[in-house]
Protein backbone atom coordinates (compact mmCIF):
# COMPACT_ATOMS: atom_id res chain seq x y z
CA UNK A 1 0.00 0.00 0.00
CA UNK A 2 1.48 3.33 -0.99
CA UNK A 3 0.71 6.88 -0.03
CA UNK A 4 0.55 8.69 -3.34
CA UNK A 5 -0.06 12.33 -2.57
CA UNK A 6 -1.24 14.71 -5.23
CA UNK A 7 0.87 17.82 -5.00
CA UNK A 8 -0.54 21.28 -5.44
CA UNK A 9 0.70 23.96 -7.78
CA UNK A 10 4.27 25.24 -7.48
CA UNK A 11 4.88 27.81 -4.75
CA UNK A 12 5.47 30.64 -7.24
CA UNK A 13 2.04 30.07 -8.82
CA UNK A 14 0.37 30.42 -5.44
CA UNK A 15 2.31 33.62 -4.73
CA UNK A 16 1.39 35.09 -8.13
CA UNK A 17 -2.31 34.25 -7.70
CA UNK A 18 -2.37 35.78 -4.22
CA UNK A 19 -0.56 38.85 -5.57
CA UNK A 20 -3.11 39.33 -8.33
CA UNK A 21 -6.01 38.88 -5.92
CA UNK A 22 -4.59 41.36 -3.42
CA UNK A 23 -3.78 43.84 -6.19
CA UNK A 24 -7.34 43.69 -7.50
CA UNK A 25 -8.66 44.19 -3.98
CA UNK A 26 -6.38 47.22 -3.47
CA UNK A 27 -7.47 48.77 -6.78
CA UNK A 28 -11.10 48.22 -5.82
CA UNK A 29 -10.61 49.89 -2.44
CA UNK A 30 -8.86 52.88 -3.99
CA UNK A 31 -11.55 53.29 -6.65
CA UNK A 32 -14.28 52.97 -4.02
CA UNK A 33 -12.67 55.73 -1.95
CA UNK A 34 -12.02 58.00 -4.94
CA UNK A 35 -15.51 57.64 -6.42
CA UNK A 36 -17.30 57.46 -3.04
CA UNK A 37 -19.16 54.41 -4.29
CA UNK A 38 -19.22 50.76 -3.32
CA UNK A 39 -19.65 49.51 -6.90
CA UNK A 40 -15.93 49.40 -7.79
CA UNK A 41 -15.19 47.56 -4.56
CA UNK A 42 -17.91 45.00 -5.23
CA UNK A 43 -16.83 44.54 -8.85
CA UNK A 44 -13.18 43.92 -8.01
CA UNK A 45 -14.08 41.72 -5.04
CA UNK A 46 -16.25 39.68 -7.37
CA UNK A 47 -13.25 39.14 -9.63
CA UNK A 48 -10.74 38.45 -6.87
CA UNK A 49 -12.67 36.10 -4.58
CA UNK A 50 -12.84 33.16 -7.04
CA UNK A 51 -9.07 33.44 -7.55
CA UNK A 52 -8.20 32.92 -3.88
CA UNK A 53 -6.44 29.59 -3.43
CA UNK A 54 -8.32 28.48 -0.33
CA UNK A 55 -7.82 24.93 0.87
CA UNK A 56 -6.36 22.14 -1.18
CA UNK A 57 -7.43 19.46 -3.57
CA UNK A 58 -8.97 16.44 -1.98
CA UNK A 59 -9.36 13.18 -3.81
CA UNK A 60 -11.15 10.06 -2.70
CA UNK A 61 -10.04 6.45 -2.86
CA UNK A 62 -11.38 6.08 -6.40
CA UNK A 63 -8.81 8.61 -7.63
CA UNK A 64 -6.01 6.41 -6.29
CA UNK A 65 -6.87 3.71 -8.81
CA UNK A 66 -8.59 1.35 -6.43
CA UNK A 67 -11.64 -0.27 -7.76
RAGI-V886354 format. One record per pair of residues at least 12 apart in sequence whose ideal C-beta (glycine too) atoms are under 10 Angstrom apart, sorted by the first residue. I is the first residue (numbers start at 1). J is the second residue. D is the distance in Angstrom with one decimal. If there is no record, write none. Layout:
# RAGI-V886354
i,j,d
I,J,D
I,J,D
This chain:
# RAGI-V886354
i,j,d
1,64,9.9
1,66,9.9
2,64,8.7
3,64,9.4
4,59,9.6
4,63,9.4
4,64,6.3
4,65,8.5
5,59,9.6
6,56,8.8
6,57,6.0
6,58,9.0
6,59,6.0
6,63,7.8
6,64,9.4
7,56,9.7
7,57,9.2
8,53,8.2
8,55,10.0
8,56,5.9
8,57,6.7
9,53,7.8
9,57,9.6
13,53,8.6
14,53,5.6
15,53,9.9
17,51,5.8
17,52,7.8
17,53,5.5
18,51,8.6
18,52,7.6
18,53,6.9
20,47,9.4
20,48,7.8
20,51,6.4
21,44,9.7
21,45,9.8
21,47,8.7
21,48,4.4
21,49,7.9
21,50,9.2
21,51,4.8
21,52,5.5
21,53,8.5
22,48,7.8
22,51,10.0
22,52,9.5
23,44,9.4
23,48,8.5
24,43,9.5
24,44,4.9
24,45,8.1
24,46,9.6
24,47,5.6
24,48,4.2
24,49,9.5
24,51,7.8
25,41,8.5
25,44,6.3
25,45,6.7
25,47,9.3
25,48,5.2
25,49,9.1
25,52,9.8
26,44,8.7
26,48,9.7
27,40,8.0
27,41,9.6
27,43,10.0
27,44,5.9
27,47,9.8
27,48,9.4
28,40,5.4
28,41,4.6
28,42,7.8
28,43,6.8
28,44,2.8
28,45,6.0
28,46,9.2
28,47,8.4
28,48,7.5
29,41,6.2
29,44,8.1
29,45,9.3
30,44,9.6
31,43,8.6
31,44,7.3
32,44,8.5
32,45,9.7
